[in-house]
Amino acid sequence: MTSKNLFPHLLAMTGLFLSPALYAQDDTIHELEPVIVRGDLLQSPIERLPASVTILSSAEASSNGAAHLENLLGQIPNLNWAGGTARPRFFQIRGVGENSQFGNELPASSVGFIIDGIDFTGIGSVAGLFDVEQVEVLRGPQAAAFGANALAGMILIETVSPTSFQEGSIEATVGEYDLFSFGFAAGGPVGNQDSSEAAYRISFHKYQDNGYRENRFLGKDSTNARDETSARLKLAWNPARNLDISMTFLYFDFDNGYDAWSLTNNSFITTTDEPGRDEQETVAAGFKAVMHVNEGMDITYQVSGSDTDILYSYDWDWSNPDELESIYGPEVYGGTDVTDRDRRVLTNDLRASSPTGQSGENAWIAGLYHRDFKEEQLYFGTESTYRSETAAIYGQARLRMGKTLLLTLAGRIEDVRIEYSDTLGIDLGNSETPWGGKLALEFKPSEDNVLYASIDRGFKAGGVNLDNDIPAESRVYDSETMWNYELGWRAIFLENRLRLHVTAFYMDRKDIQVDSSIQLGDGNTFALFKDNAASGHNYGLELELDWQAAEWIRFFASTGLLNAAFDSYQYIDPNDGFTQVVLDDREQGYSPDYTYSAGAALEFNSGFFAEASVEGKDGYTFDVANQQSLAAYTLVSLSAGWRTDTWSLTLWANNLLDERYDTRGFYFANEPPAYDNPRKWVSQGSPRQLGLSFKKTF
C-alpha cells in the first residue's frame, strides 16, 4: 500500500465535507458526557477537581488509527517526551522529567505511570490504546496521591471494565510501512446473566510495522521494526452485598528494534552493522477489594505486582567498519552498547474513605502505602542490584465552607530507603523522610463555574552517582523539592455543550536534579551523572476547550505556554576538576515554550464522519551546557469514514504533510579517530503514514 495510491482517495474523501447531500440537518444538540478523574484520591468529577488535568476518552484515543499513547501526546498541553527508544518512555510535564536511563543510571522518575492501577512508572513504553476507556494526564505535583514518583505529574490509563451484559469488539488496521494490527475484546457475566455475581473482560492486541527506516548496509527495512503483543484479563466479583472484588492480569511482549541514528543526521537511512533492540516483556497482576462498611465509610485494599525484563541496545558507532574506514581511516572502533534489566515492583495500599463514588461535596480518605522496587542490571559484564523500599501515610479531605466555598487538604509522608550493590564492590545506601501535600480553595458561584487556587508541595528523593570517573564531590546529589502555585477556572456554557478549562501556574524548584554527562575518550565512553542546580522556576498557562457546536460538529483545542529557567546553576567541570561552569538564567532542558493542538470532528446522520487536527510545539533546548536545541514543528492529521451502530471503517493519514521533525538530540564527538569535534546529532520522528482501520462491536 503506497501513499501514491491512497493520497488521491484521501483528498477526495475530504472534499465530501462540503456536500450537504450527505446528511439531513438536525437541530438536536448533544451534551458532552460527564467525566470522573480516577487519578484523584476522592474520584472527583473533572468539573470539581482543583488541578490541571487532561482526559481523553476511548473515542478520542482511537481516532486517526491511534494504537499507542505516542499518538496522543501532542494533544496534551505542556507534555513533552524524549526520543531514544522504540516507543516514548521518558516524559516531561511542564519541563520536569527524565530523558534517559542508560547503563550506570539508576531508575528515577518525575512522571508516574499507572495502567489499570498497576505501577508502570519508568516503563510506560507498553501503553497501547486498544480497549482503553480513558487516558488521564495530571499536571503538577501529585505528592498526596502518588508520592515521590509524581513530582511533575501522573499519567494513568484505564482499560474497559467487565460488564453485566455480553459485549465485545474486533479491530483491524493496515497501512503503509508494513503496518498491521489486530485486536479482539469480549466480556460479560460469568454464567447466567440474570443471576451472575461475577463478570469478565478479556482482550488481545497485536501490532506490527517496519519502523520507517532503511538500513542500506544490511539491505533491510525492518531493523527498527516494532512487534508488540498485549493481553489482558479483568474480573469483577460481588460475593456479598457490601463487598466488591476486582482482579487484573496483564501481559506485554514488545519485541522492538532500535536503529534510529546515522552519521548523516538522516535517521530514516541507516548503515549500522549491529542494529539495536528495545525489548520489554512484562507480567503483572492486581487485586482490589472494596468493603462498604456502612453509609459513612468504605475500606479498600489494593495489591499489585509486576515482573519486567528489559533489553536496550544500540550500535554505538552508528555505522559499520567498511564505511568508517573508508571515511576516517583505519583507526576506528565499533560495537554495541547492551543493557539488560530485570525489574520487579510490588505495591500494597490500604485505605479508609467516605463511600466510593459518593456525590456529596464533603469527602475524606486516609491510607497506608508500601512499595518494594528491585532492579537487577547487567551492563558490560557488571551485575548490579538497586532496591528501594517506600512506606507512606497519606490523607485528603474536601470540606464545604459556606454555600460557595470548598476547601481541600491533602498530605503524605514517606520513608524511603535505597540500597545499591554491584560486582565491582560498590555498596551504597541512603534513607530519607520526604513530605508533600496540597491546599486548595474552590469558589463555586454557580453550578457551571468553578474558580480555584491551590498550593502543592512535591518532592523527589536524592541519590548517588555510580560511575567511578565522576569526581568525589559530584558522587552524591540531593533530593529536589517543588512548590507549585495554581489559579484555575473551569466553566460550562451553552447547556453543557462547551467546556473550558484555564490554569495559570508557577513552580518554585529547589535543588533541581539535572542530568549531565562528560565524554571520556571515544564516542561511546561517557560518565553519566545527576547534579543539583540551586534553584529554578517554571511558570505558564494551560488552556483546553471542547465545544459540541451542533449534533454533527465538535471543535476542540488546547495550548500550553511555558517558561522554564535556572535561577542559579553552577558546577565544577568534571573534565578538568577546576573550571567553574555558570548556567544561571539558562533555559531548562526539554521545555518547549509552547505546545498546541486544535481540530474539528464531524459526524452526519448518513454515518459519514471526519476529523482534521493540527498539533505542534516550539523548539527546545536538549543540551543546556552547550545551548543545543531541536527545532519547532507542526503536524497535520486527517481521518474520514463511515460508522453504524455496530461497525466503522476509517481512512486516516498521520503527519499528512510529511513534516521532517526531530525527536531527540545529542551533542558530542562521534567521529574517529580523534573524537575531538563535537557536533549536534538528531533523530527524526515518524513520517507521513496512511492507513485503513475497521472496527466491529457485538
Stockholm file with secondary structure:
# STOCKHOLM 1.0

chainA/1-698         MTSKNLFPHLLAMTGLFLSPALYAQDDTIHELEPVIVRGDLLQSPIERLPASVTILSSAEASSNGAAHLENLLGQIPNLNWAGGTARPRFFQIRGVGENSQFGNELPASSVGFIIDGIDFTGIGSVAGLFDVEQVEVLRGPQAAAFGANALAGMILIETVSPTSFQEGSIEATVGEYDLFSFGFAAGGPVGNQDSSEAAYRISFHKYQDNGYRENRFLGKDSTNARDETSARLKLAWNPARNLDISMTFLYFDFDNGYDAWSLTNNSFITTTDEPGRDEQETVAAGFKAVMHVNEGMDITYQVSGSDTDILYSYDWDWSNPDELESIYGPEVYGGTDVTDRDRRVLTNDLRASSPTGQSGENAWIAGLYHRDFKEEQLYFGTESTYRSETAAIYGQARLRMGKTLLLTLAGRIEDVRIEYSDTLGIDLGNSETPWGGKLALEFKPSEDNVLYASIDRGFKAGGVNLDNDIPAESRVYDSETMWNYELGWRAIFLENRLRLHVTAFYMDRKDIQVDSSIQLGDGNTFALFKDNAASGHNYGLELELDWQAAEWIRFFASTGLLNAAFDSYQYIDPNDGFTQVVLDDREQGYSPDYTYSAGAALEFNSGFFAEASVEGKDGYTFDVANQQSLAAYTLVSLSAGWRTDTWSLTLWANNLLDERYDTRGFYFANEPPAYDNPRKWVSQGSPRQLGLSFKKTF
#=GR chainA/1-698 SS CCHHHHHHHHHHHHGGGGCGGGCCCCCCCCCCCCCBCTTSTTCCBGGGCSSEEEEEEHHHHTGGGCCBGGGTGGGSTTEEEECSSSSCCEEEETTBSCCCCCTTCCCCCSEEEEETTEECTTCGGGCBCTTEEEEEEEESCCHHHHGGGGSSEEEEEEECCCCSSCEEEEEEEEETTTEEEEEEEEEEESSCTTTCSEEEEEEEEEEEECTTCEETTTTBSCTTCEEEEEEEEEEEEEEETTEEEEEEEEEEEEEEEECCCCTTSCTTEECCSSCEEEEEEEEEEEEEEEEEEETTEEEEEEEEEEEEEEEEEEETTSSCHHHHHHHHCSCCCCCEEEEEEEEEEEEEEEEEESCTTCCSSCEEEEEEEEEEEEEEEEETTEEEEEEEEEEEEEEEEEEECSSSEEEEEEEEEEEEEEEEEETTSCEEEEEECCEEEEEEEEEEEETTEEEEEEEEEEEECCEECCCTTSCGGGSEECCEEEEEEEEEEEEEETTTTEEEEEEEEEEEEEEEEEEEEEECSSTTCEEEEEEEEEEEEEEEEEEEEEEEEETTEEEEEEEEEEEEEEEECEEECTTTSSCEEECTTCBCTTCCSEEEEEEEEEECTTSEEEEEEEEEECCEEEETTTTEEECCEEEEEEEEEEECSSEEEEEEEESTTCCCCEEEEEEECCCTTTCCCCEEEEEECCCCEEEEEEEEEC
#=GC SS_cons         CCHHHHHHHHHHHHGGGGCGGGCCCCCCCCCCCCCBCTTSTTCCBGGGCSSEEEEEEHHHHTGGGCCBGGGTGGGSTTEEEECSSSSCCEEEETTBSCCCCCTTCCCCCSEEEEETTEECTTCGGGCBCTTEEEEEEEESCCHHHHGGGGSSEEEEEEECCCCSSCEEEEEEEEETTTEEEEEEEEEEESSCTTTCSEEEEEEEEEEEECTTCEETTTTBSCTTCEEEEEEEEEEEEEEETTEEEEEEEEEEEEEEEECCCCTTSCTTEECCSSCEEEEEEEEEEEEEEEEEEETTEEEEEEEEEEEEEEEEEEETTSSCHHHHHHHHCSCCCCCEEEEEEEEEEEEEEEEEESCTTCCSSCEEEEEEEEEEEEEEEEETTEEEEEEEEEEEEEEEEEEECSSSEEEEEEEEEEEEEEEEEETTSCEEEEEECCEEEEEEEEEEEETTEEEEEEEEEEEECCEECCCTTSCGGGSEECCEEEEEEEEEEEEEETTTTEEEEEEEEEEEEEEEEEEEEEECSSTTCEEEEEEEEEEEEEEEEEEEEEEEEETTEEEEEEEEEEEEEEEECEEECTTTSSCEEECTTCBCTTCCSEEEEEEEEEECTTSEEEEEEEEEECCEEEETTTTEEECCEEEEEEEEEEECSSEEEEEEEESTTCCCCEEEEEEECCCTTTCCCCEEEEEECCCCEEEEEEEEEC
//
